[in-house]
Amino acid sequence: MPPRNTYSRKQEMLDTRARELELKLKEAELKEKLQATKRKWTLNQSLLIAVIGGAAGILGSVLNTWIQHANEQQLERQRFDSSLILKAIETDDPAKSVTNLNFLLELNLISDERSELKKMLADSAAREQIPATLDTRSIVQVIDTMGIVQNDVEVLLNHIFVGKTDNRGCVRVGLSLKNVDGIDVEARKNGVEMKYDRIATDLSNKITLIVLP
């Protein structure tokens, strides 16, 4: 029969070994839980990125649609304002045109966000440039430097839309163009402003806008 202390040492060794195995088992379980948590987090992170990406795509599409709608509304508003302004200056006396424009502004029937029209009406020198369309009518023709007529071009005089050119590159406007130096002429095609080389006039009260191709 072995001594008692020898038995005790063996028992202690077995207990120590058992505790070591138990610790390693718990360590392995902990590592497995950490790996599972990491895999779950990676999956959730991927799903979150996908959800955010999808939401951003939808938001971008909605935003683009809203911007396009706002631009269309702004364009329609500009055309509506232009039609009212053209109607207001359809008189035989520039003083009547000024009175009509002031009337539209006072009733907020036309937008003047930058107060350009209001400043023009308040400036005695600028008021002289406001025409009376029944007094005379003119033709604007748009061609390029190669002599090719430009049809379907939007023509604006002093930032006011007056019409689109026909297949001859012409548009008839109810404005006197005798003093071209005091008139800001713009030409736009498909919403893009066209750069022009020069402006020519003749004795028939016709203005030719020669644009760059």
C-alpha positions in Angstrom: 0.0 0.0 0.0 1.5 3.3 -1.1 2.1 6.1 1.4 -0.7 8.5 1.9 1.2 11.6 0.9 2.1 10.0 -2.5 -1.6 9.4 -3.1 -2.4 13.0 -2.2 0.2 14.4 -4.7 -1.3 12.3 -7.5 -4.7 13.5 -6.6 -3.5 17.1 -6.7 -1.8 16.5 -10.0 -5.1 15.1 -11.4 -7.0 18.0 -10.0 -4.6 20.5 -11.5 -4.8 18.7 -14.9 -8.5 18.7 -14.8 -8.6 22.5 -14.0 -6.1 23.1 -16.9 -8.4 21.1 -19.2 -11.4 23.0 -18.0 -9.7 26.4 -18.5 -8.6 25.4 -22.1 -12.2 24.2 -22.8 -13.6 27.5 -21.5 -10.9 29.4 -23.5 -11.9 27.5 -26.7 -15.6 28.2 -26.0 -14.8 31.9 -25.5 -12.8 32.0 -28.8 -15.7 30.3 -30.6 -18.1 32.9 -29.2 -15.8 35.7 -30.2 -15.6 34.3 -33.7 -19.3 33.9 -33.9 -19.8 37.5 -32.7 -17.3 38.7 -35.3 -19.0 36.8 -38.1 -22.4 38.1 -37.0 -21.0 41.7 -36.8 -19.4 41.3 -40.3 -22.7 40.0 -41.7 -24.7 42.8 -40.0 -22.1 45.4 -41.2 -22.5 44.1 -44.8 -26.3 44.3 -44.5 -26.1 47.7 -43.0 -23.8 48.9 -45.8 -26.2 47.4 -48.4 -29.2 49.1 -46.7 -27.4 52.4 -46.5 -26.3 52.1 -50.2 -29.9 51.3 -51.3 -31.3 54.1 -49.2 -28.7 56.5 -50.7 -29.7 55.4 -54.2 -33.3 55.9 -53.5 -32.7 59.3 -51.9 -30.5 60.3 -54.9 -33.2 59.3 -57.3 -35.9 61.2 -55.4 -33.6 64.3 -55.1 -32.8 64.3 -58.9 -36.5 64.0 -59.6 -37.3 66.9 -57.2 -34.5 69.1 -58.8 -35.8 68.3 -62.3 -39.3 69.1 -61.3 -38.2 72.4 -59.6 -36.2 73.4 -62.7 -39.2 72.7 -64.9 -41.4 74.8 -62.6 -38.9 77.6 -62.7 -38.7 77.5 -66.5 -42.5 77.5 -66.7 -42.6 80.5 -64.3 -40.0 82.3 -66.4 -42.1 81.8 -69.5 -45.3 82.9 -67.7 -43.5 86.1 -66.5 -42.2 86.7 -70.0 -45.6 86.4 -71.5 -47.0 88.9 -69.0 -44.2 91.3 -69.5 -44.6 91.2 -73.3 -48.3 91.8 -72.9 -47.6 94.7 -70.6 -45.4 96.5 -73.2 -47.9 95.9 -76.0 -48.7 99.6 -76.1 -48.1 102.5 -78.5 -46.4 104.6 -75.8 -43.3 103.6 -73.7 -44.8 105.5 -70.7 -47.8 103.1 -70.8 -45.5 100.2 -70.8 -43.8 101.4 -67.7 -47.1 101.9 -66.0 -48.3 98.4 -66.9 -45.0 96.9 -65.6 -45.3 98.8 -62.3 -48.8 97.5 -62.0 -47.7 93.8 -62.4 -44.9 94.3 -59.8 -47.2 95.9 -57.3 -49.6 93.0 -57.5 -46.8 90.4 -57.4 -48.1 89.0 -60.7 -44.5 88.6 -62.0 -41.5 87.5 -60.0 -38.5 89.8 -59.7 -36.3 88.1 -57.1 -33.2 90.1 -57.8 -35.2 93.3 -58.2 -33.7 93.9 -61.7 -37.0 95.1 -63.2 -37.8 97.2 -60.2 -34.4 98.9 -60.4 -34.9 99.5 -64.2 -38.3 101.1 -63.6 -36.8 103.3 -60.8 -34.0 104.5 -63.1 -35.1 107.3 -65.5 -32.4 106.5 -68.0 -33.2 102.8 -68.0 -36.9 103.5 -68.3 -36.2 105.0 -71.7 -35.1 101.6 -72.9 -38.5 100.0 -72.1 -40.2 99.7 -75.5 -43.8 100.0 -76.8 -44.3 97.0 -79.0 -47.1 98.4 -81.0 -44.8 101.2 -82.1 -42.6 98.9 -84.2 -41.7 95.3 -84.6 -38.4 93.7 -85.4 -36.8 90.5 -86.6 -34.0 88.6 -84.9 -32.1 86.1 -86.9 -29.6 83.6 -85.5 -26.9 82.2 -87.7 -23.4 80.8 -87.1 -20.1 82.0 -88.4 -20.4 79.6 -91.4 -23.7 81.3 -92.4 -25.9 78.3 -91.3 -29.2 79.3 -89.9 -30.0 78.1 -86.3 -33.6 77.1 -85.8 -35.4 76.2 -82.5 -33.2 78.7 -80.7 -34.7 80.6 -77.7 -34.1 84.3 -78.0 -34.1 86.6 -74.9 -33.9 90.3 -74.9 -32.9 92.0 -71.6 -33.4 88.5 -70.0 -37.0 88.3 -71.4 -37.9 85.3 -73.5 -39.4 86.6 -76.7 -39.7 83.4 -78.8 -37.9 80.6 -80.7 -36.4 80.9 -84.2 -38.1 79.2 -87.1 -36.6 77.1 -89.9 -35.1 80.3 -91.3 -33.4 81.1 -88.0 -35.7 84.0 -87.5 -38.1 85.2 -84.7 -40.3 88.2 -84.9 -40.2 90.3 -81.7 -42.3 93.2 -80.6 -39.4 95.4 -79.8 -37.6 98.3 -81.4 -34.0 97.4 -82.0 -32.8 100.7 -83.3 -30.7 101.1 -80.2 -29.0 97.7 -80.0 -26.3 99.0 -77.7 -28.8 99.2 -74.9 -30.3 95.7 -75.4 -28.8 92.5 -73.9 -29.4 89.7 -76.5 -29.2 86.1 -75.5 -29.6 82.9 -77.5 -30.1 79.5 -75.9 -30.5 76.0 -77.5 -31.6 73.1 -75.4 -31.2 75.3 -72.3 -27.5 76.1 -73.0 -26.5 79.7 -73.8 -24.8 80.1 -77.2 -21.7 82.2 -77.4 -21.9 84.7 -80.3 -19.2 86.3 -82.4 -20.9 89.6 -83.1 -24.3 91.3 -83.7 -25.2 92.9 -87.0 -28.1 95.3 -87.8 -29.5 96.8 -91.0 -31.8 99.6 -92.0 -34.9 97.3 -91.9 -34.7 97.1 -88.1 -33.4 93.6 -88.3 -30.7 92.2 -86.0 -28.6 89.2 -86.9 -26.9 87.3 -84.1 -23.9 85.5 -85.4 -23.1 82.7 -83.0 -20.1 80.4 -82.7 -20.7 76.9 -84.1 
